[in-house]
Amino acid sequence: MTRRISTLVLLIAWLSAPAVGALGVEIRLGEPFDVHVDQTATLTGEGLDVGFTDVVSDSRCPRDAQCFWQGAAVVRLSVEKAPDRGQTFTVRVPSESATVTYGSYSVSILDLKPYPETSRPQRREDYVVTVVVTRPEKPGAKTDP
C-alpha cells in the first residue's frame, strides 16, 4: 500500500512538473532550440514561454515520393510573458513568413521534424519544431562598439 502511494505521488509530481524541465536545456535569445508538441520552453533570464501546441496539418511531400507540389505544414505556437497576455499563432512551415512577433520578440520556426515518409505514418507525438527567439533592435538604437 505504501509503495502504491509513493508511486502515485511520484507520478503526480512528474505530471505537474514544468515542461521546460522535460527539455533539459537552457534556452537563450538568438540560439535555436527544439520544442516537442505539447511542450513549452522558457527563455533563460527573459521569462518568455514558447510552446508548441499543435500540428494543424502536414501536407509536405514525403521525401520518398514525387509530388507536383512541395506542400507545407501548419503548426500552432503559444507565446507568453507574464504579466502580459499570451498569444497563439498559426504558422505555415516552410514559409518566408514563419516568423511571428510578440511584444519586442521575434519567434521564428526554422524546421519541423520528422519529415514525412510514405513508409512511416506521422504520429502527433513525434513532431518537434526548431525555434529561435530574437529581439530585433529598434531603428536608431545605439549599439556598443
C-alpha positions as CSV (number, residue, x, y, z in Angstrom):
1,M,0.0,0.0,0.0
2,T,2.8,2.4,0.9
3,R,4.6,1.6,-2.3
4,R,1.5,2.4,-4.4
5,I,1.1,5.8,-2.6
6,S,4.7,6.6,-3.2
7,T,4.4,5.7,-6.9
8,L,1.3,7.8,-7.1
9,V,3.0,10.8,-5.5
10,L,5.9,10.5,-7.9
11,L,3.6,10.2,-10.9
12,I,1.7,13.3,-9.9
13,A,4.9,15.3,-9.3
14,W,6.2,14.2,-12.7
15,L,3.0,15.1,-14.5
16,S,2.8,18.6,-12.8
17,A,6.5,19.5,-13.5
18,P,7.0,22.4,-15.9
19,A,7.7,21.3,-19.5
20,V,11.0,23.2,-19.6
21,G,12.4,20.7,-17.2
22,A,11.4,18.0,-19.7
23,L,13.5,19.7,-22.3
24,G,16.6,19.7,-20.0
25,V,18.3,22.6,-21.9
26,E,18.8,26.2,-21.3
27,I,17.1,28.4,-23.8
28,R,18.7,31.7,-24.8
29,L,17.9,34.5,-27.1
30,G,19.3,34.0,-30.6
31,E,20.1,30.3,-30.1
32,P,17.9,27.7,-31.9
33,F,16.2,25.2,-29.7
34,D,13.8,22.3,-30.1
35,V,10.3,22.0,-28.6
36,H,8.2,18.9,-28.9
37,V,4.4,19.1,-29.4
38,D,2.6,19.8,-26.2
39,Q,5.8,21.2,-24.5
40,T,6.8,24.7,-23.5
41,A,10.3,26.2,-23.2
42,T,11.2,29.2,-21.1
43,L,13.9,31.6,-22.2
44,T,16.6,32.0,-19.5
45,G,16.5,35.4,-18.0
46,E,13.6,36.6,-20.1
47,G,10.6,34.8,-18.6
48,L,9.2,34.2,-22.1
49,D,7.4,30.9,-22.6
50,V,7.3,29.4,-26.1
51,G,5.0,26.4,-26.6
52,F,4.4,24.1,-29.5
53,T,0.7,23.4,-29.1
54,D,-0.4,21.6,-32.2
55,V,0.1,20.4,-35.7
56,V,-2.9,21.6,-37.6
57,S,-2.0,19.9,-40.9
58,D,1.0,18.4,-42.7
59,S,0.8,18.2,-46.5
60,R,4.6,18.2,-47.1
61,C,5.6,15.9,-49.9
62,P,7.1,12.7,-48.5
63,R,10.8,12.5,-49.1
64,D,10.4,9.1,-50.8
65,A,7.6,10.3,-53.2
66,Q,7.3,12.5,-56.3
67,C,4.8,15.3,-55.9
68,F,3.6,18.2,-58.1
69,W,3.5,20.5,-55.1
70,Q,6.1,20.6,-52.3
71,G,3.4,21.1,-49.7
72,A,3.6,22.7,-46.3
73,A,2.7,22.1,-42.6
74,V,0.7,24.3,-40.4
75,V,1.6,24.4,-36.7
76,R,0.4,26.3,-33.7
77,L,2.7,28.1,-31.2
78,S,1.8,29.8,-28.0
79,V,4.0,32.7,-26.7
80,E,3.6,34.4,-23.3
81,K,5.5,36.6,-20.9
82,A,3.9,37.3,-17.6
83,P,2.1,39.6,-16.7
84,D,1.2,40.2,-20.4
85,R,-1.5,38.2,-22.1
86,G,-0.3,35.2,-24.1
87,Q,-1.0,34.8,-27.8
88,T,-1.5,31.8,-30.1
89,F,0.0,31.9,-33.6
90,T,-0.8,29.6,-36.5
91,V,2.3,29.4,-38.7
92,R,2.9,27.8,-42.1
93,V,6.2,25.8,-42.5
94,P,8.2,26.2,-44.7
95,S,7.4,29.8,-45.4
96,E,9.2,33.1,-45.6
97,S,6.7,34.3,-43.0
98,A,7.4,31.6,-40.5
99,T,8.2,34.4,-38.0
100,V,5.7,35.9,-35.6
101,T,6.1,39.0,-33.4
102,Y,5.1,39.0,-29.7
103,G,5.9,42.3,-27.9
104,S,9.6,43.1,-28.6
105,Y,10.4,39.5,-29.6
106,S,10.5,37.7,-32.9
107,V,9.8,34.0,-32.8
108,S,10.9,32.1,-35.9
109,I,10.3,28.4,-36.8
110,L,13.4,27.1,-38.5
111,D,12.4,23.5,-39.0
112,L,9.7,20.9,-38.4
113,K,10.6,17.3,-37.9
114,P,10.1,14.5,-38.8
115,Y,9.9,15.0,-42.5
116,P,7.1,12.8,-43.9
117,E,7.9,9.4,-45.5
118,T,5.4,7.1,-47.2
119,S,6.7,4.1,-45.3
120,R,6.2,5.7,-41.9
121,P,3.0,7.1,-40.6
122,Q,3.2,10.5,-38.9
123,R,2.4,10.4,-35.3
124,R,1.5,13.7,-33.5
125,E,3.8,12.9,-30.6
126,D,6.8,12.7,-32.9
127,Y,6.7,16.3,-34.1
128,V,9.4,18.7,-33.0
129,V,9.9,22.4,-34.1
130,T,13.2,24.1,-34.1
131,V,12.7,27.7,-33.0
132,V,14.8,30.8,-32.4
133,V,13.7,33.8,-30.5
134,T,15.3,37.2,-31.1
135,R,14.7,40.7,-30.0
136,P,15.4,42.9,-33.0
137,E,16.9,46.3,-32.4
138,K,14.8,49.3,-33.0
139,P,15.9,51.6,-35.8
140,G,18.1,54.3,-34.5
141,A,19.1,52.4,-31.3
142,K,22.6,52.8,-30.3
143,T,24.8,49.7,-30.0
144,D,28.1,49.3,-28.1
145,P,31.2,49.3,-30.3
